[in-house]
Amino acid sequence: MKKIINFWRESYTSHPTAFWIEMISALCVMTGSAILTYTVLAPRPDIFVPFYFVGSTTSLVAAVMRKAAWIVVLTTWFSAMNAIALFQLFIL
């Protein structure tokens, strides 16, 4: 248990701003995922994609702040895919 507490403490103390941005990201992605899970038989991308977009872009910001190169690559990909989905949903 002490290792888990130290992990969370170190995550916070190493970059407090990134820590809170990551929390926002996690909450947004979990909310979007829950919406998708409960609407899987009649999906509502107009609801869950915006949550995924906010989650992926805030995660990208935090990854840049932490200088986590491969997380930047991954979250850039997710952000781009979610931006395309938003464009298709609301613009086209």
mmCIF file of the C-alpha atoms, coordinates in Angstrom:
data_MODEL
# 
_entry.id   MODEL 
# 
loop_
_atom_site.group_PDB 
_atom_site.id 
_atom_site.type_symbol 
_atom_site.label_atom_id 
_atom_site.label_alt_id 
_atom_site.label_comp_id 
_atom_site.label_asym_id 
_atom_site.label_entity_id 
_atom_site.label_seq_id 
_atom_site.pdbx_PDB_ins_code 
_atom_site.Cartn_x 
_atom_site.Cartn_y 
_atom_site.Cartn_z 
_atom_site.occupancy 
_atom_site.B_iso_or_equiv 
_atom_site.pdbx_formal_charge 
_atom_site.auth_seq_id 
_atom_site.auth_comp_id 
_atom_site.auth_asym_id 
_atom_site.auth_atom_id 
_atom_site.pdbx_PDB_model_num 
ATOM 1  C CA . MET A 1 1  ? 0.000   0.000  0.000   1.00 0.00 ? 1  MET A CA 1 
ATOM 2  C CA . LYS A 1 2  ? 2.883   2.336  0.798   1.00 0.00 ? 2  LYS A CA 1 
ATOM 3  C CA . LYS A 1 3  ? 4.236   1.955  -2.749  1.00 0.00 ? 3  LYS A CA 1 
ATOM 4  C CA . ILE A 1 4  ? 0.861   2.970  -4.184  1.00 0.00 ? 4  ILE A CA 1 
ATOM 5  C CA . ILE A 1 5  ? 0.665   6.038  -1.937  1.00 0.00 ? 5  ILE A CA 1 
ATOM 6  C CA . ASN A 1 6  ? 4.231   6.993  -2.852  1.00 0.00 ? 6  ASN A CA 1 
ATOM 7  C CA . PHE A 1 7  ? 3.430   6.556  -6.544  1.00 0.00 ? 7  PHE A CA 1 
ATOM 8  C CA . TRP A 1 8  ? 0.515   8.996  -6.331  1.00 0.00 ? 8  TRP A CA 1 
ATOM 9  C CA . ARG A 1 9  ? 2.471   11.408 -4.135  1.00 0.00 ? 9  ARG A CA 1 
ATOM 10 C CA . GLU A 1 10 ? 5.426   11.427 -6.539  1.00 0.00 ? 10 GLU A CA 1 
ATOM 11 C CA . SER A 1 11 ? 3.110   11.920 -9.513  1.00 0.00 ? 11 SER A CA 1 
ATOM 12 C CA . TYR A 1 12 ? 1.671   14.986 -7.811  1.00 0.00 ? 12 TYR A CA 1 
ATOM 13 C CA . THR A 1 13 ? 4.914   16.461 -6.487  1.00 0.00 ? 13 THR A CA 1 
ATOM 14 C CA . SER A 1 14 ? 6.833   15.975 -9.743  1.00 0.00 ? 14 SER A CA 1 
ATOM 15 C CA . HIS A 1 15 ? 4.423   18.293 -11.608 1.00 0.00 ? 15 HIS A CA 1 
ATOM 16 C CA . PRO A 1 16 ? 1.281   19.447 -9.734  1.00 0.00 ? 16 PRO A CA 1 
ATOM 17 C CA . THR A 1 17 ? -0.261  21.227 -12.744 1.00 0.00 ? 17 THR A CA 1 
ATOM 18 C CA . ALA A 1 18 ? 0.153   18.193 -14.994 1.00 0.00 ? 18 ALA A CA 1 
ATOM 19 C CA . PHE A 1 19 ? -1.308  16.016 -12.227 1.00 0.00 ? 19 PHE A CA 1 
ATOM 20 C CA . TRP A 1 20 ? -4.582  18.012 -12.156 1.00 0.00 ? 20 TRP A CA 1 
ATOM 21 C CA . ILE A 1 21 ? -4.774  18.191 -15.959 1.00 0.00 ? 21 ILE A CA 1 
ATOM 22 C CA . GLU A 1 22 ? -4.355  14.401 -16.045 1.00 0.00 ? 22 GLU A CA 1 
ATOM 23 C CA . MET A 1 23 ? -7.195  14.094 -13.547 1.00 0.00 ? 23 MET A CA 1 
ATOM 24 C CA . ILE A 1 24 ? -9.467  16.115 -15.858 1.00 0.00 ? 24 ILE A CA 1 
ATOM 25 C CA . SER A 1 25 ? -8.379  13.910 -18.743 1.00 0.00 ? 25 SER A CA 1 
ATOM 26 C CA . ALA A 1 26 ? -9.104  10.707 -16.855 1.00 0.00 ? 26 ALA A CA 1 
ATOM 27 C CA . LEU A 1 27 ? -12.550 11.901 -15.724 1.00 0.00 ? 27 LEU A CA 1 
ATOM 28 C CA . CYS A 1 28 ? -13.497 12.940 -19.276 1.00 0.00 ? 28 CYS A CA 1 
ATOM 29 C CA . VAL A 1 29 ? -12.352 9.681  -20.861 1.00 0.00 ? 29 VAL A CA 1 
ATOM 30 C CA . MET A 1 30 ? -14.031 7.591  -18.142 1.00 0.00 ? 30 MET A CA 1 
ATOM 31 C CA . THR A 1 31 ? -17.276 9.551  -18.620 1.00 0.00 ? 31 THR A CA 1 
ATOM 32 C CA . GLY A 1 32 ? -17.144 9.060  -22.390 1.00 0.00 ? 32 GLY A CA 1 
ATOM 33 C CA . SER A 1 33 ? -16.388 5.384  -21.952 1.00 0.00 ? 33 SER A CA 1 
ATOM 34 C CA . ALA A 1 34 ? -19.293 4.935  -19.534 1.00 0.00 ? 34 ALA A CA 1 
ATOM 35 C CA . ILE A 1 35 ? -21.656 6.662  -21.975 1.00 0.00 ? 35 ILE A CA 1 
ATOM 36 C CA . LEU A 1 36 ? -20.462 4.411  -24.797 1.00 0.00 ? 36 LEU A CA 1 
ATOM 37 C CA . THR A 1 37 ? -20.802 1.314  -22.611 1.00 0.00 ? 37 THR A CA 1 
ATOM 38 C CA . TYR A 1 38 ? -24.365 2.084  -21.593 1.00 0.00 ? 38 TYR A CA 1 
ATOM 39 C CA . THR A 1 39 ? -25.490 3.132  -25.078 1.00 0.00 ? 39 THR A CA 1 
ATOM 40 C CA . VAL A 1 40 ? -23.613 0.420  -27.014 1.00 0.00 ? 40 VAL A CA 1 
ATOM 41 C CA . LEU A 1 41 ? -26.783 -0.913 -28.665 1.00 0.00 ? 41 LEU A CA 1 
ATOM 42 C CA . ALA A 1 42 ? -27.665 2.582  -29.878 1.00 0.00 ? 42 ALA A CA 1 
ATOM 43 C CA . PRO A 1 43 ? -24.383 4.523  -29.599 1.00 0.00 ? 43 PRO A CA 1 
ATOM 44 C CA . ARG A 1 44 ? -24.455 8.283  -29.025 1.00 0.00 ? 44 ARG A CA 1 
ATOM 45 C CA . PRO A 1 45 ? -21.203 9.585  -30.524 1.00 0.00 ? 45 PRO A CA 1 
ATOM 46 C CA . ASP A 1 46 ? -22.594 13.121 -30.325 1.00 0.00 ? 46 ASP A CA 1 
ATOM 47 C CA . ILE A 1 47 ? -22.295 12.725 -26.542 1.00 0.00 ? 47 ILE A CA 1 
ATOM 48 C CA . PHE A 1 48 ? -19.232 10.526 -25.957 1.00 0.00 ? 48 PHE A CA 1 
ATOM 49 C CA . VAL A 1 49 ? -16.860 11.832 -28.675 1.00 0.00 ? 49 VAL A CA 1 
ATOM 50 C CA . PRO A 1 50 ? -16.648 15.335 -27.135 1.00 0.00 ? 50 PRO A CA 1 
ATOM 51 C CA . PHE A 1 51 ? -15.683 13.742 -23.809 1.00 0.00 ? 51 PHE A CA 1 
ATOM 52 C CA . TYR A 1 52 ? -13.012 11.667 -25.587 1.00 0.00 ? 52 TYR A CA 1 
ATOM 53 C CA . PHE A 1 53 ? -11.744 14.782 -27.388 1.00 0.00 ? 53 PHE A CA 1 
ATOM 54 C CA . VAL A 1 54 ? -11.407 16.829 -24.201 1.00 0.00 ? 54 VAL A CA 1 
ATOM 55 C CA . GLY A 1 55 ? -9.808  13.851 -22.445 1.00 0.00 ? 55 GLY A CA 1 
ATOM 56 C CA . SER A 1 56 ? -7.276  13.204 -25.192 1.00 0.00 ? 56 SER A CA 1 
ATOM 57 C CA . THR A 1 57 ? -6.305  16.842 -25.659 1.00 0.00 ? 57 THR A CA 1 
ATOM 58 C CA . THR A 1 58 ? -5.873  17.492 -21.930 1.00 0.00 ? 58 THR A CA 1 
ATOM 59 C CA . SER A 1 59 ? -3.804  14.318 -21.708 1.00 0.00 ? 59 SER A CA 1 
ATOM 60 C CA . LEU A 1 60 ? -1.674  15.600 -24.590 1.00 0.00 ? 60 LEU A CA 1 
ATOM 61 C CA . VAL A 1 61 ? -1.063  18.868 -22.740 1.00 0.00 ? 61 VAL A CA 1 
ATOM 62 C CA . ALA A 1 62 ? -0.036  17.015 -19.572 1.00 0.00 ? 62 ALA A CA 1 
ATOM 63 C CA . ALA A 1 63 ? 2.241   14.659 -21.523 1.00 0.00 ? 63 ALA A CA 1 
ATOM 64 C CA . VAL A 1 64 ? 4.020   17.622 -23.108 1.00 0.00 ? 64 VAL A CA 1 
ATOM 65 C CA . MET A 1 65 ? 4.394   19.216 -19.668 1.00 0.00 ? 65 MET A CA 1 
ATOM 66 C CA . ARG A 1 66 ? 5.934   16.010 -18.322 1.00 0.00 ? 66 ARG A CA 1 
ATOM 67 C CA . LYS A 1 67 ? 8.069   15.547 -21.458 1.00 0.00 ? 67 LYS A CA 1 
ATOM 68 C CA . ALA A 1 68 ? 6.714   12.015 -21.947 1.00 0.00 ? 68 ALA A CA 1 
ATOM 69 C CA . ALA A 1 69 ? 7.576   11.472 -25.617 1.00 0.00 ? 69 ALA A CA 1 
ATOM 70 C CA . TRP A 1 70 ? 5.632   8.307  -26.431 1.00 0.00 ? 70 TRP A CA 1 
ATOM 71 C CA . ILE A 1 71 ? 2.580   9.477  -24.504 1.00 0.00 ? 71 ILE A CA 1 
ATOM 72 C CA . VAL A 1 72 ? 2.697   12.652 -26.633 1.00 0.00 ? 72 VAL A CA 1 
ATOM 73 C CA . VAL A 1 73 ? 2.699   10.472 -29.767 1.00 0.00 ? 73 VAL A CA 1 
ATOM 74 C CA . LEU A 1 74 ? -0.213  8.367  -28.519 1.00 0.00 ? 74 LEU A CA 1 
ATOM 75 C CA . THR A 1 75 ? -2.337  11.259 -27.293 1.00 0.00 ? 75 THR A CA 1 
ATOM 76 C CA . THR A 1 76 ? -1.639  13.273 -30.451 1.00 0.00 ? 76 THR A CA 1 
ATOM 77 C CA . TRP A 1 77 ? -3.040  10.338 -32.420 1.00 0.00 ? 77 TRP A CA 1 
ATOM 78 C CA . PHE A 1 78 ? -6.109  10.101 -30.182 1.00 0.00 ? 78 PHE A CA 1 
ATOM 79 C CA . SER A 1 79 ? -6.663  13.854 -30.313 1.00 0.00 ? 79 SER A CA 1 
ATOM 80 C CA . ALA A 1 80 ? -6.438  13.876 -34.116 1.00 0.00 ? 80 ALA A CA 1 
ATOM 81 C CA . MET A 1 81 ? -8.858  10.942 -34.445 1.00 0.00 ? 81 MET A CA 1 
ATOM 82 C CA . ASN A 1 82 ? -11.322 12.567 -32.045 1.00 0.00 ? 82 ASN A CA 1 
ATOM 83 C CA . ALA A 1 83 ? -11.038 15.899 -33.887 1.00 0.00 ? 83 ALA A CA 1 
ATOM 84 C CA . ILE A 1 84 ? -11.868 14.120 -37.148 1.00 0.00 ? 84 ILE A CA 1 
ATOM 85 C CA . ALA A 1 85 ? -14.833 12.425 -35.454 1.00 0.00 ? 85 ALA A CA 1 
ATOM 86 C CA . LEU A 1 86 ? -16.083 15.762 -34.106 1.00 0.00 ? 86 LEU A CA 1 
ATOM 87 C CA . PHE A 1 87 ? -15.725 17.319 -37.556 1.00 0.00 ? 87 PHE A CA 1 
ATOM 88 C CA . GLN A 1 88 ? -17.707 14.480 -39.128 1.00 0.00 ? 88 GLN A CA 1 
ATOM 89 C CA . LEU A 1 89 ? -20.371 14.597 -36.435 1.00 0.00 ? 89 LEU A CA 1 
ATOM 90 C CA . PHE A 1 90 ? -20.977 18.334 -36.237 1.00 0.00 ? 90 PHE A CA 1 
ATOM 91 C CA . ILE A 1 91 ? -19.630 19.985 -39.419 1.00 0.00 ? 91 ILE A CA 1 
ATOM 92 C CA . LEU A 1 92 ? -20.279 17.602 -42.305 1.00 0.00 ? 92 LEU A CA 1 
# 
